[in-house]
Amino acid sequence: MPTRRAVTGRSREPRARFAEELRSLRTRRGESLRQLGERLGWDWSLFGKMEKGETLGGPEVVQALDTHYGTPGLLLALWELAINDQTQFRERYRRYMALEAQATSLWHFAVSVLPGLLQTPGYAREVLAAGGLKGDELEQQVQARMGRRALLEGDDAPPFRTILSEAVLRTPLRDAGEWRAQLEYVGEEAERENVVVQVLPLRAGLHGLVGTDVWFLRLAGGRTVAYSESTYGGDLLEENAAVEHLQRAYDAMRDLALPLAESRKFVLRMLEEVPCDTST
């Protein structure tokens, strides 16, 4: 679908509109990206990525740009529209899914929810319903998520490592039977040769990914991309500096995780704590 344009010739897509406005304001000032970086105290490459639509930046840098250009509130308002544009999220997620299918290895950290590759239908259904899906759309998304699990099966399945925050395993489903089935499934998958499951105990304290679910995909040729997500959106990161920053945080956090044997025992303890079904 071609980019929508208003009568002004400017894009109506929030992310593209924000990037266009940034480029327009800077070029009217006659500034280079390097000059802008020097004057505002940020790495000039950040502004280049913002103008290309590769990243939106944070509210602090956008407010600084509003002050610099004398456009109080304008850029921040455009930024808020862009960051809340769910069509952009869906497009980035579709690209992530395409890259996931090509990955030669995957590694992941979960803050509060199990990764889709390890979810049972019951778990996926409750998580997706909590996000607002219902009816046929809910069931379609559950089936799609179940289809992703095939990625870990077969002789040529890529290696997959996930580190689960203890909070993930202490946040049960409403249905004890479904929760038991989910924990059993995690334990079974952890026995696969290509799957590594570790637990990050709460006693590990704060770390660099304390509020970030993140996926790393190693692609053919050795390039790595990252995908960070929250309940309401996600961001696909392909630039080396941003991916490397997340990788360093991941490596430091991994050093705090339980070893494999202790992680398996932890999952089994959680399974033992699930109430037995007394309805029969």
Buried (B, 14 or more C-beta within 10 A) or exposed (E): EEEEEEEEEBBEBBBBBBBBBBBEBBEEBEBEBEEBBEEBEBEBEBBBBBBEBBBBBEEEBBBBBBEBBEBEEBBBEBBBBBBEBEEBBEBBBEBBEEBBEEBEBBBBBBBBBBBBBBBBBBBBBBBBEEEEBEEEEBBEBBEEBBEBBEBBEEEEBBBBBBBBBBEBBEEBBEBBBBBBBBBBBBBEBBEBEBBBBBBBBEEBEEBBBEEBBBBBBBBEEEEBBBBBBEEEBBBBBBBEEBBEBBBEBBEEBBEBBBEEEEBBEBBEEBBEEBEEEEEE
